[in-house]
């Protein structure tokens, strides 16, 4: 089926695009209400989950991609792009869903605060394939050590990517200097740029196959500058907001915006770390594109041992990985946590977040979607800025449904096939 086709590697489509349903008629303006959602690994996270779609099954949830944020002792923020995967099994060479093995991870660390998720995901996917290939080929008794060969091929690949990226940046800088104009510079950045790395699979010493054994990676425009601004607001604004909007819908997205603008403490909970990181960075992109400062404390996926951070008195946005065992953190059971706004990302039936220890939610987090008679014109139309934002977000999700959802694509293909008969 289309839902299972390369589902782990299409970043925008794998993160929380609702599946096609015949009764997906939306009346509340929120496209995420009462819609079953398909997440990484094909888990249908409704309240009536079956045992076959358990989120903790490695064969159902891997490989997966997520991003974390870590602040060093000197104040530098480091963002880690992670691909979790299952290693090669000697007795199940062509299978990833059988055989006992431990989950492993590949991590790329960067100081770049946002953007380029497709690029990092593609790089990690290539590293994953190189690792599996070298380990599998080392099963031959005459082959060299698989671990050493894997490390050498990965180092060769990453060094080649770095050199090619520098060359692309030099080419763009030379083109901008030659044009020496504002509109011309925009045209230079608008041109698609690619990093081309030869001999990824065969390695060095096979120059005759360089024109065949190549991989290409599309470089986003924000990665084409020699000295990119490290401003947190500017960097975080380049992240993708659509996963957040697909997951939360219009109503909860505006509730989230109101909570962040009010300086409240916000918690995301989910049993999927990919979803946590994508929605968390989407919320930061929403704040950054509005030139609003991010919360002082931002943790897209909280490690289990850092639970006491939820008791911090300053405003924050923290993603908490939920689960069935006591090893996972349940914010509602933490004593003296104070007033927090909790968004359950796995429950698509919710139209409001959970207000923990909050007596008056509408005063604590103003409702931007509430009707106000003063904001209406003579014809009874809503004309406030929040109403305009509500309508814009509704139109964006409606357009997204037409363009990207599996059901809409199948309907268009069926219509074309019908006309061709």
N, C-alpha and C positions, 0 to 999 in steps of 0.2 A: 504494500500500500504506500501511498505518498507520504503518510506520517512517519513510516519507518525508513524512508529513503535518505540515507546519509544524515540522519537526524542529529547526530552528535557534533557535526562540524559546521552547520549553518548557524552562525551565532544569533542573528536577528530572529530567525524562524524557530530555533530550538528554545529560545527563552520566552516561554509563556504566551505563545499565540494560541488562542482558544481553538478547539477543534470544530469541525463543521457539524452542525446540528440542524435538523429540520425545523425545530421550534426555537430558533435563536432570535425571536422577535423582541426587540428592546423597546421598552416604553418609558423607562426612567431616565434615559440619556446616558446611562453608564453601560458600556458594552461588556463590562466584566461581571455583571450581576446575573446570577442564575445561568451561567454558561459553564459547562465542563471544560476544564483546561488541560492541555497536554504539556507536560514539562520534560525536562531532560531525562532520557531513558524511557520515555513513553508512559510515565506514571500518571494515572488519572486521579488527581488529588481532590476527590469529592468525599463527602462524609460516608459514602457507602463503598469504601475501598475494599477490594478483595485481597486475599493473601498473595495472589499472583502479582500484584502491583505494589508490593511493599517497597518503600523508598530505600531501605537499607540493603537491598539485594545488589551485590556488586555487578551481576550480569545485566541488571536492569538499569543501573545508574551510571555505568562507566562505559567509555571514557567521558569525563566531564571537564568543564572549564569554569574557573572562577577567578576573582581578583581579591586580594586582601591589601590592607594598608597598615603600615607599621611606622611609628615615630621613634627615631633613635634618641640616645641620650643628649646629643647635641642639637636636637630639634629638627633634624632633617626627616622628611617624610619619604618613605620608600614604599613603592607599590609593587606587589608581587603577582604575576600572572601564572596561574597554576593549571596544569593538566593532570588529572588523576587517571590512571589506567591500570590494567592488569598485565603483568609481565608474561613473557613467553613460557609455556609449559612443555617440558621435554616429551611428555607422553600424550600431549594433545596439541600437536603442532599447528593444525589449521583451525583450532577452536579457541574462542575466548570465554565461552560460557560454561566450560566444564573444567574440572581439575582444581584442586585446592591450591591457592596462591595468595600472597599478600598484596594489598593495593600499594602501588608506588606512585610517585608524583615527579613531574618535571616543573621547575620553577624558573621564571625569568624575572629578575629584579631590576627596577628602573626608578629613577627620580621623576620621570614624566608623570604628572598627576592625572592625565586623562586622555582619552582618545586612542585610536589604533587597536581596539580590541580584536578586530578581524585579523589584523597583521600579526599580533602576538599569538592568537589562537592558531593561525596557519603555521607560524614558526614552531610552536609546541607540537602541533600535529606531525610536522616533518621530523622533528626530533624523536617523537614516539615511534614513527615508522622506521627510522634509522636504527633505533635501539633494538626493536623487535627483529629487524632483518639481520643485524650483526649477531645477535644471540642465537637466532635460529640457524644461521650459516655456520656457527661455531660448533654445532653438534657433530659435524664431520670430524673424524679422528685426525685428519690431516690439516684441519683448519687451525688458524692461530687463536689465541685466547679471545673469547667473545667480549669480555669486559674491557680489555685494553683496546680492542678494535672499535668497540662502541664509543668509548671516550675519545679516541682519535678522530673518528668520523664526525662526532658531534662538535668537537673543537674546530675541525676544518670547516664545517658548515657555518658555525656562528661567526668565525673570523671572516669567512667569505662574505657573509651578509653584512658585517660591519664595514668592510672595505667597499662593497658595492653601494652601501648607503651613503658613505662619505663622497663617493664619486657622483652620485645623484644630487647630493646637496651642492657640490661644486658646480655641476652643470646648471642647476637652477639659479645659483648665485651669479654665474656668468651671464645667463640670459637676462636676469633682472638688471644687471649693470649695463648691458648693451641697450636695453630698452629705455631705462632711465625715465620712467613715467609711471604714474599711479595706476591708470587703467591698463597699461601694458603689463605691469606686474601682476595684476589680477588675472590676465590672460595666461601668463606664464604658470601661475599656480593652478589654474584651472585645467591645464593639460595633464592627462594621466601619466603618472610616473611609476616605473616598476624597478624592483630589485631582481636582477637575473643572476642566478648562481648555477654554474655548470658543475658537472661531475659530482653531484650529490650522492647518487646511488653507487656509482662505480669507484669514486674516490680518485686520488692523485695517481698519475702514471697511466691514465687512459685518455690522453688528449685527443685521440682520434674520434672519441665519442662525445666530445664536448658540446657539439651542436644538437645532439639528441638527448643526452642525460642532463636536462636543465629544469629548474623550477623558477617560477616567477611569482613575486609578491607585490601587490599593489600598495603603494605608499600613500598615506593620507596627506593632504596639504600641510597640516600642522607639523609634519615630520620633515619638511623640506627646508627648514631654516637652519642656518649655522648656529645661531644663539637664540634658542627659544626661551621666551619668558617663563620663569618658574613660578609665576603668581598662582597661588592656590585657586583663586576664583576663576582665572582665565583657563587654567588647566582642567579643572573639574567640569567646566562648562562644555567641554568637547566630548563628554561621554554621551552615550545613547540614552534618550529618555523613553523610547518606545517600549522597552521591556517593562518599565515601571507603569506606564499607562495601560498596557495590555493586562497587567496583573491587578492593578488597583481599580481601574475604571475612572470615570470622570469625577464622580462624587467623592470618592476616597482620595483621589489625587488632590482635589481642592482642599479637603480636610488636612492632608499632609502639608500642603503649602501654607495653610493658615497656622498650623502648629509650629512649623519651622520659623515662619516670620514672627510668631509670638514668643520665640525663644523657649519653647517647651522641650521637655525630654521625650524623645520618640524612640520606640523600640519596634523593630521588624522581627517577626518570628516565622520560621519556615523549617521544614525538614529537608530542604534542598539548598546546599551552600551556593550553587550556581545562581539560583533565584535570589538569594539574599544579596550577593555581591552586585548582581545586575540591577536590582531595584534600588539598592542603596546608592550606587553611583549614578543612577538615573535621577534620584532625588537631589543629589549634589549638582548634577547638570542643570536641573530646573532652577535651583537657586543661583547658580553661576550665570546662566543666560539672562537672568533678571538683575544681574549686577548686585545680588544680595550676598552678604558674607555667609560662609558656611558655619555650622555649629562649631564651638570650640573643640568638641570631642567627636570625632567621626571614626567609627569602626564598622566596616561593612560586614564582617563576620567575626564574632567574638569567640575567642578560644575558651574552652570549658573552664580552664583554671583562672580566668580573669573575671569571674562573676562579680566580685566586689566592685568593679568599675560601674556597675549599674546603679550603685548607690551614690554616685557622684552628684553634687548639688548643681553643677553647671549644666547648661543646655548641651544636649548631645543627640546624635543619631547613631544607633547601634543595632546591628543585625545579630540575632541570637538563633543558633541552630537548635531546633527542637527535636525531641525523640522520645521513645517509649520508656527508656531506662532512666535511672537516677543519675547517670553520668551527664545527662543533658540539663541545661538550665531552663527553669520555668520561672519567668519574671513575676508571675502572679503569686508564687509561693515564697518569694524573698521577703523576709520581714524588714520593715522600716525602709522600703525602697522609695516611698514618697509618691508623689503624683507623676504618673507617666501615661503617655498615650501609646497604646499597643496596637499594631496592625498585624493581623494574622494573614500572611500571604497565601496560605494554603486553603483558606475558606473563601471561595468566590461568591458565596451567598451573602456575605456581610456587606451592608451599605454604609456602616459606620464603624470606626475603630472602637477598641475597648478602652474606656477611660478608667484607669486604675486609681483608686483613692481620690477621685474627683467628684465633688458634689454637684457642681453646675457646669456640665460640659460645654454648653453654648457660650458661657462667659469665659471659660478657661481657653477654649479654642473656638473663636468666632466662626459661625457658619456662613461661608461666602456664597452658598447657594440659596439662602433663605430669601424669600420675597420681601421687598420693602416698598410700600406704597409711594414713598417719596422718590424712588428710583424709576418710576414709570412715567411714560409720556401720556398724552391725551388719549391715545388709542389703547392704553393698557399694556404696551410693550415694555419689556425690561431693558433699560438703557444704561445700567451701571457698568463699571469696568469689570467687576466680577462676573456679571451676566455675559458680557462679551467674551471673557475668557472661557466661561462654561460652554458657550456655543462653539467657540474655536476648537476646544479640546474634543467636543462631541464630533465635529466635522473631521478632525484629524483621525480619530479612531474609526469613523465610518469609512474614510478613504483607505485607511490601513487595512480594514477588513476586505474591501474590494480588491486591493492589490496583492495582499500577501497571504490571506487565509486560504487554507487548503480547499475548503468547500467552494469558495468563490472562484478559485483557479479552475477547479473541475467543472463548475457550471459554465465558465467561459469556453473551456475546451469542448464541452458537450454541445454548446450552442454553435460553435464553429463547425463541428463535425456534422451537426444537423443541417446547417446551411449548405455544406458541400455535397450533400447527397442529392 
